């Protein structure tokens, strides 16, 4: 569950004021809006990457407004995927678990599980320069899912993919949501993409989030 109440954000000259919206647990929500409306800024605030000036962010009934990113139970896939060029796919899938000092008995089965779910078992020893756009997106998604987050935030995850790869990724995202039950907030400009995936479509317009 995502509940944002009267949120105010300021980043340089840009500001969002009194933003409120909710996404029920287990739903797939898509956030749309014109370029520069603040969609990415809002997503980063949810993840704890942008400070908030006022209001409340509640995730799965917890007030996380002042918590650090790692304490929020969120998986995040940024627009640029932010993959480490010198790390293998296997290392990416294990990264968050290693950072949390999980043991090998936890890490190895989870990496194998994610690789099966995302169809990237044959890529585990490759590094990002050897991946296609769709493959890299699957790796970024797997890294975000590795610690079983309750919330998944996706910032234009299908941007710049060709039509065939985009359609395959749309099917994969729907399957991931159904199999894990994770609550998803997905930013896009693509209405067709939104209509294919979303249980609900939200629009950020003039600083307010409204249901479409």
N, C-alpha and C positions, 0 to 999 in steps of 0.2 A: 504494500500500500504506500502511495506517495500522497502526502497532504502538504501543500504549500499555502501559507496563510499570511496575507498582507506583507509580502516580501518586498524589500527595497534594496536595490543594488546600485552602486556607483563605481564605474570604471572610467577614470579620466573625465571627459566631458559627457560620457554616455551614462544614462541612468534608467532604471526600471523602478517604478513606484507602485506599491500596493497591489502586487501580483498575487492572485489566489487561484488554485486549481487543485483537483484531486484525481488520482488514478487508483481504483480499487485493486486489492491484492489479486495477482494472477492475470491481470489484463494486459493487453498489448496496446499502448497508446502511442500515437504519432503526433508530434508537435510540428506545425507548419508556420509559415510567416515569411514576409518579404526579407530580402537580404538587408542586414543591418538592424533587424527588429530586436535582436538580443537573444535569439534561440540558444546559441552556443554559450553565451554568458550565463543564461539561466541554468543550462545543463551543468556547467562548471560549478555554479553555486550549489546545486544539489550534491555534487560530488565532493564539495569542500575545497575546491580549487580557486574559488573567488570568495572573498569575505562579503558578508551581508551587513547592510547598515540597519536593517530592522526587519521585523517579522519572524516567522517560525517555519522550519522545515521538519516535518515528521515523516519517518520512514518505518513502516511496519510497527506503528504505534510508539516509536521512540522519538523523542526530541533530539535531533542530531545537529541543530543549528550551529552549535559551537564545537562540534567534534572534529577531529582530524579525519582526513580522507580514509585512512585505513580502518577507522573505527565505525564507519557508516554502513558497512555491509553492502557496498555498491561495486559492481563491475562496470568498467568504463572503457569504451572504444572511441578514441578521438578520431577526428577527420583524417589525420595523417597516419593513423595506426600506431605510430611511435614504436616500431619494432627496432630491436637492437641488431645492427647489421652483422656483428661478429658472433651472435648466439644462434644455435640451432633451434629448429622448431621444438624439439624435445625440451630444450632449456627454457624457451619461452613459456611453454605450457606448465613447467615446474616453477617458474620464477616467483610467483606470489607465495607459493607454499614454502619454498626455500627461504624466502624473506621472513616468513613466520616461524622458521626453524622446525618445520614439520619433518618427521623422520622418513627414511626411504620406504618404509612399509606403507606409508600413506601416499607419498609422492608418486611412486612408480605405478600403482594401480590407477590413480587418478589421471595421470598422463595418458595411460593406455585407454581409459574410458573416454576421455575427451577426444583423443585421436580417432576412435571408432565413431563417436557421435558426429564429428565434423568431417569425416571422410579424408583424413590426412595421415593415416598410418604410414603410407609410403613416403611421406615427406619428413619424417622425424629427424633425420640427420642432415637435412638441407638447412641453408641459411637464407635470410630474406632476399639477397640479390639473385638467388636461383628460383624465386617463386613468381608466379603470375599474380595479377591483381586480386583475383578471386581467392587464390590460395593464401596470399598474405592476409586477406580479410578474415579467413577462417582461423588463421593462427592468432590474430588479434582478438577474435571472439573467444577462442579457447583460453587464452591468457586471462581474459576478463572473467570467465566462468570458473576458473580453476578452484577458487575458494568457496564455491557454491553460494554466491551472493543472493540475497533476497530481491535485489533491484539490479536491473541492467540498463545502463544509459548508453545509447548509440548515437554518435554525431555524424549524420550523413554517411552511414556505413556502406551504401551502395553507389556512392558518387564515383563517377569516372570509370565504371565498369561497363563492358559491352553488354548488349541486350540479352544475349544468351546467358552470360555469367550472372547478370543482375537477376534474371528469372530464377536461376538455380539458387542464388543466395537468398532470395525471397522465400523460396520453399524451405531452405535450411533454417532460416530464422523462425518461421512458423513451427517447424518441427522441434527446434530447440525450446521454444516457449511452451509447447504442448508437453514435451517430455520432462522438463524441469519445473514447470509451474512458476518460473521467475516473472516478476512484474517488470515490464519493459517500457521505457520512454525513448522513442526513436525520433530524431530530428531529420527532416527531409524537406526538399522543395517539390518533390515529385508526387502529384496527386494520385496518379495510378498506383504507385508504390504504396502510398498511404491507404488507399481503398482496398488493396489486396491484403494488407497485413493487419490493419488496425481494428481493435474492438471499439475504440473511440478515437476521433480526430479532434485535436485541440489546435487553435489558431492563436498565435501571438500577434495582436494587432493594436497599435497605439498604446503599447505598454500593458495591455490586458490580455489574459488568456481566456478564450471563449470556446465552447464546444461548437463544432461545425455541424 
